[in-house]
């Protein structure tokens, strides 16, 4: 196959890298399941758990799926070990009273 224009070459590169729409949908479904089943491991730090979540969420964004910040915060708080229960309660109180951000959640879980 001889590609004649820059546009044809670019389209071929995109298709080769991302795949067609069926491949994208399948990849997105896999990422959504991975996101929904994420749980903090027993020996895992807060920082490494947030990195795992960020990795999955960023891949989902690249495929067109956006997650709201409040959804991410709720996901994190739901999937932590019981040893973080007091911190989770304190964070949930803050969420209700002020603007609260995903990055703030990580900091509060480490230092609260």
C-alpha positions in Angstrom: 0.0 0.0 0.0 1.5 3.3 -1.1 0.5 6.3 1.0 0.5 9.5 -1.0 -0.4 12.3 1.3 0.7 13.4 4.8 -2.9 12.9 5.9 -3.0 9.3 4.7 0.2 8.6 6.5 -1.0 10.3 9.7 -4.3 8.3 9.6 -2.4 5.1 9.2 -0.2 5.9 12.2 -3.2 6.7 14.3 -5.0 3.5 13.3 -1.9 1.4 13.9 -1.3 3.0 17.3 -4.9 3.3 18.7 -6.7 0.6 16.7 -10.1 0.9 15.2 -13.2 1.8 17.2 -13.9 -1.8 18.2 -10.4 -2.1 19.7 -10.8 1.2 21.5 -14.2 0.1 23.0 -12.8 -3.2 24.1 -9.8 -1.5 25.7 -12.1 1.0 27.4 -14.3 -1.7 28.8 -11.3 -3.5 30.2 -10.1 -0.3 31.8 -13.5 0.4 33.3 -13.6 -3.1 34.9 -10.1 -2.6 36.2 -11.0 0.8 37.7 -14.2 -0.6 39.3 -12.4 -3.5 40.9 -9.3 -1.5 42.2 -8.7 -2.1 45.8 -5.8 -1.0 48.0 -3.4 -3.9 48.6 -2.4 -4.8 52.2 1.2 -3.8 51.8 0.6 -0.8 49.6 1.3 2.9 50.4 -1.2 5.6 49.8 1.1 7.1 47.2 1.5 3.9 45.2 -2.3 3.2 45.3 -3.0 6.7 44.0 -0.4 6.1 41.2 -2.3 2.9 40.2 -5.6 4.7 40.1 -4.0 7.6 38.1 -2.6 5.2 35.6 -6.0 3.6 34.9 -7.8 6.9 34.8 -5.3 8.5 32.4 -5.6 5.6 30.0 -9.4 6.0 30.2 -9.1 9.7 29.5 -6.9 8.9 26.4 -9.8 6.8 25.1 -12.4 9.5 25.8 -13.8 8.5 29.2 -13.7 11.2 31.8 -14.1 10.7 35.5 -15.3 13.5 37.7 -13.0 14.4 40.5 -15.7 13.7 43.2 -16.1 10.3 41.6 -12.4 9.6 42.0 -12.4 10.7 45.6 -15.4 8.5 46.4 -13.7 5.6 44.7 -10.6 6.0 46.8 -12.4 6.4 50.1 -14.5 3.3 49.3 -11.6 1.1 48.5 -9.2 1.8 51.4 -8.5 -0.6 54.3 -10.3 -0.3 57.5 -7.2 1.1 59.2 -8.0 4.4 57.3 -11.5 4.6 58.6 -11.0 7.6 60.9 -9.2 9.5 58.2 -11.9 8.7 55.7 -14.6 10.0 58.1 -12.6 13.2 58.6 -12.2 13.6 54.8 -15.9 13.0 54.2 -16.8 15.8 56.6 -14.5 18.1 54.7 -15.9 17.2 51.4 -19.4 18.2 52.5 -18.3 21.6 53.8 -15.8 22.9 51.2 -14.5 22.5 47.7 -12.4 19.3 47.9 -9.9 18.0 45.3 -8.5 14.6 44.4 -4.9 15.7 45.1 -5.9 16.9 48.6 -7.3 13.5 49.4 -3.9 11.9 48.9 -2.2 14.5 51.1 -4.8 14.1 53.8 -4.6 10.4 53.9 -0.8 10.6 54.3 -0.7 13.4 56.8 -4.1 13.8 58.6 
